[in-house]
Structure formats: C-alpha cells, structure tokens
Amino acid sequence: MWKSYYNASDIEHALKVLDDQYGQAKIVAGGTDLILELERGLWPEVNALIDVSRIRFNKGIYKDKEGYIHINPFMTHNECLASKLLRDEVPLLFQALWQIGSPQIRNRGTIAGNLATSSPANDSITPLMALNAELTLSSHEGSRQIKLSDFYTGVRKNILKPNELITDIRFLGLNNIQRSIFLKYALRNAQAISVVNIAMIIEVSNNTINKASITLGAVAPTIIHAKKTEEYLNGKNIDLNLISELSQSICDESKPIDDIRGSANFRKQMIKVLAKKGLNILFKNEKYDPVPKKPIMLSESHKVKNEISDKSYNNFAKEIVTIINGKEYIFKNGLNKTLLRLIREDAGLIGTKEGCAEGECGSCTLFLDGKAVMSCMVPAPRAHMAKIETIESIASNGKLHPIQEAFIEEGAVQCGYCTPGFIMSGVKLLEEEENPKDTQIKEAFAGNLCRCTGYYKIIKAVEKAAEKNRNE
C-alpha cells in the first residue's frame, strides 16, 4: 500500500519528510480512516507514510494566560477523555469525543485526524466549529493560524498544503453563563458514524439569550452554522413556546443529501428532533452529562519508552524490531501491510482474527503498548520498538485467564470467531475495573461484535471472571 514508512521523532522530522516527499506522503497518527482509504486505492499517489503517533509535546491539553484551551492535535480521543479541563470547560466537545467509535478506535484515533479527514459527519468538528476553534498549520515555510470554519472547502476537502501539519488546536472555554450540548443520531448506539449531529451553545443572562452558536453536521458538504436561527435568538428571552419554531428553523437551514445511511428528508427530520431535544435541555438549564465519570479506556496508564531517533529517517523502513508476547521479532518484510497481517502471516500467530478488516467487528483486537486497538487499522511498521500482546499471551504457565475459564463455563463461545477479540477487551477491562458494572462491560465491548448474538452469556462470563479475581 505504501513504499516507505517514517516514524517521526519530532515535528521537524515530520516536516522534513513532507518536504522531501512533497505531494506523495501522508501523515498517519491513528490511521483509523487513512488505512482503509489506502486499501481501497483512494490515494494512488501516496508512496510514503509519516507516523506522528509517538511525537510528544511538552503539554498535552492546557489553558494559556489569555484563556485559550490548547489541544495537542496528536492526542487520541481517549487521552482527551481523561482531561478534567475539557470535561469542565467544554462539555459539548467532551460529549462528542465520547461518541466516536469504540474504546479501541479512541485509543488510536486523534483530534487532528478527525479534523483533517474533513468528513461533514465527523463528530469532533461540529462542537469545535461552534466553539469558533482555530488551527495552527505549520511547515518549513512558517506557521499560519486560521479559523476552523475557513479550513474546509468541501466534502473531505480542506486547505492543508502537502507539506503542512496541524500543530495546534485552540479555542476559548465556556464561561459560567454559557450552556452547551452535543447530540448525534446514528444507526447504532456505538461504533457508528453520525447520520446527523448538532452542537449548540447559548449565552444566557437574566433569562435573555445574549448570543447563540448552532452548528450542524452531515447535512451539507461541510459543517454549517444555522445562521438565521443564531441571529434570531440574539436578544430573545428564554421561552419554551419558541422551541418548536426554532427547531423547524434549524431544520430549514439544513441542506442534506440522500445516501446509504439516510435520505435527505429523514436527515432533516432528525435534525429537527435533535434540535428540539437540545433546546429543551438548554432552555430549562437541565443537567446533561451522558459521559461516565470514569470512561472505559481499555488502556494502561503507563509510559512507553520512545526509542525512535532521528536516525530512523534514513533506515527505519528496512526492518521492524518488536516485542510480541515477550519475545523479540525482527521482520525484514511486511513493511507495507497492516499489523493484523504482520501478526498472522509473518509472526505466525493466528489467534488474532480478521473479521471485517475495517475496524467494525473487533475480532482483531490486541494490545499495542498497553492499549487495546484494532490491529486491522494499524500500519505494521508502527510495531517497531513497540510492545505487542496477542490472545496467545493471555494464558500463562499453562493456566487459562479467569476470563477464558468463565467463557468456557458460561458457554459464551458459539462459532468462536469473535472470541479472541472479546477475551482481549475483557482482560483489559478487568485491569481497569475490578468489579465492572453491566454498563461498563457494555462500554468495553462496544467495539466487539458477536454475529451469533451470544452477548448475554459473554456479559455473564465477564461478571463471573471478575468475581473469581476478587475471591482470589
């Protein structure tokens, strides 16, 4: 799929490769969109990938002296969900991030990747547009700061030059008289792209709306503002009787299309429904916090030693040196495939399964540097200097893991194809939560599909394994 792969050690390194490979290189962070696009032949001109996932900034998420909140664009969605600052000051963005994909996807996908993919259905863009966010785009020619609203030119199109990187995202947090909400409608409760979504911010003092910001996703070629409704709301008193009129106005401002996920008329009606729900919550100033106090991450909180150096610029693509299940592997081939295929075809570890090959089913779940990920969406060279654990490592010293024992005892295995992925997610869940609740088990398995529909027994097995661990 690609000829060369560079594991960037810092921003300068990434920019140098972008210059050298001008127009023929793509930045990969999580790869949750790009890998699928490359496999489908959407970027025939791309010869090189530049992996920025190990670049570390001095600060991840912080607030500057002017009151702007900054996000390191290479932070994953799960890393952002660990931020108290985002939860407290920009709840609408926090709500959007929680509804992206599954824990495995959020362990890889990044804010910058979601923005740069430029799909009008991408959930993080809508709230950031409502927040009037700004981006810093950097190249060796210098940096430029632009409004997010000026970044997009059409469906999956933006103004990013072939030698530029998004190096900062900033926006003002909400003040104590601002209320906000993000809502989406999708075809499933998790692991689903928005059919439509909406973000709303209103500033209210003495029951009067001083200012409103309403943005709509998946109803136009780019994220749009409901400008007429925003202007109409300015200076209006909070009045529940206005909600039906306002939701219709927002509906009228949308310009959706028909596609496989929904007709234009259906999208217009769903925007109206979401607008009505959101306005009711905001006007009544009701508490709305759908994100759990402790979101399930399927990730360890530990530092992974970064052994990538500037020398990798010249020789990284020659081999992959990695640790799999405690054993060192050196791969001379397999540099232009996914991690899933490297594991199965080159390492000969076939316990990890390929189900959908597009991050939908979770059968290929494994641990990459302590995080559960979909290996079908990870470039194989990302394994270089990394620690990987597959289903083959879960039993130790001839003894099954409590999760494995419980799956057998509860009959939580039918055809068995999805089982390795469920086991991996379950193991990581029990590392996070000693006594997971039913809702937490379902959160952990949001990225895993059982086509035999054995979910009740699977959930029961996790509960039994948790009980065994506590007793031991």
C-alpha positions, 0 to 999 in steps of 0.5 A, a space after each residue: 500500500 505504501 513504499 516507505 514508512 517514517 516514524 517521526 521523532 519530532 515535528 521537524 522530522 515530520 516536516 522534513 519528510 513532507 518536504 522531501 516527499 512533497 505531494 506523495 506522503 501522508 501523515 498517519 497518527 491513528 490511521 483509523 480512516 487513512 488505512 482503509 482509504 489506502 486499501 481501497 486505492 483512494 490515494 494512488 499517489 501516496 508512496 510514503 507514510 509519516 507516523 506522528 503517533 509517538 511525537 510528544 509535546 511538552 503539554 498535552 491539553 492546557 489553558 494559556 494566560 489569555 484563556 485559550 484551551 490548547 489541544 495537542 492535535 496528536 492526542 487520541 480521543 481517549 487521552 482527551 477523555 481523561 482531561 478534567 479541563 475539557 470535561 469542565 470547560 467544554 462539555 459539548 466537545 467532551 460529549 462528542 469525543 465520547 461518541 466516536 467509535 469504540 474504546 479501541 478506535 479512541 485509543 488510536 484515533 486523534 483530534 487532528 485526524 478527525 479534523 483533517 479527514 474533513 468528513 461533514 459527519 465527523 463528530 469532533 468538528 461540529 462542537 469545535 466549529 461552534 466553539 469558533 476553534 482555530 488551527 495552527 498549520 505549520 511547515 518549513 515555510 512558517 506557521 499560519 493560524 486560521 479559523 476552523 470554519 475557513 479550513 474546509 472547502 468541501 466534502 473531505 476537502 480542506 486547505 492543508 498544503 502537502 507539506 503542512 501539519 496541524 500543530 495546534 488546536 485552540 479555542 476559548 472555554 465556556 464561561 459560567 453563563 454559557 450552556 452547551 450540548 452535543 447530540 448525534 443520531 446514528 444507526 447504532 448506539 456505538 461504533 457508528 458514524 453520525 447520520 446527523 449531529 448538532 452542537 449548540 451553545 447559548 449565552 444566557 443572562 437574566 433569562 435573555 439569550 445574549 448570543 447563540 452558536 448552532 452548528 450542524 453536521 452531515 447535512 451539507 458538504 461541510 459543517 454549517 452554522 444555522 445562521 438565521 436561527 443564531 441571529 434570531 435568538 440574539 436578544 430573545 428571552 428564554 421561552 419554551 413556546 419558541 422551541 418548536 419554531 426554532 427547531 423547524 428553523 434549524 431544520 430549514 437551514 439544513 441542506 442534506 443529501 440522500 445516501 446509504 445511511 439516510 435520505 435527505 428528508 429523514 436527515 432533516 427530520 432528525 435534525 429537527 428532533 435533535 434540535 428540539 431535544 437540545 433546546 429543551 435541555 438548554 432552555 430549562 438549564 437541565 443537567 446533561 452529562 451522558 459521559 461516565 465519570 470514569 470512561 472505559 479506556 481499555 488502556 494502561 496508564 503507563 509510559 512507553 519508552 520512545 526509542 525512535 531517533 532521528 536516525 530512523 529517517 534514513 533506515 527505519 523502513 528496512 526492518 521492524 524490531 518488536 516485542 510480541 508476547 515477550 519475545 523479540 521479532 525482527 521482520 525484514 518484510 511486511 513493511 507495507 501491510 497492516 499489523 493484523 497481517 504482520 501478526 498472522 502471516 509473518 509472526 505466525 500467530 493466528 489467534 488474532 482474527 480478521 473479521 471485517 478488516 475495517 475496524 467494525 467487528 473487533 475480532 482483531 483486537 490486541 494490545 499495542 503498548 498497553 492499549 487495546 486497538 484494532 490491529 486491522 487499522 494499524 500500519 505494521 511498521 508502527 510495531 517497531 520498538 513497540 510492545 505487542 500482546 496477542 490472545 496467545 499471551 493471555 494464558 500463562 504457565 499453562 493456566 487459562 485467564 479467569 476470563 477464558 475459564 468463565 467463557 468456557 463455563 458460561 458457554 459464551 463461545 458459539 462459532 468462536 470467531 469473535 472470541 479472541 477479540 472479546 477475551 482481549 477487551 475483557 482482560 483489559 477491562 478487568 485491569 481497569 475495573 475490578 468489579 465492572 458494572 453491566 454498563 461498563 462491560 457494555 462500554 468495553 465491548 462496544 467495539 466487539 461484535 458477536 454475529 451469533 448474538 451470544 452477548 448475554 452469556 459473554 456479559 455473564 462470563 465477564 461478571 463471573 471472571 471478575 468475581 473469581 479475581 476478587 475471591 482470589 
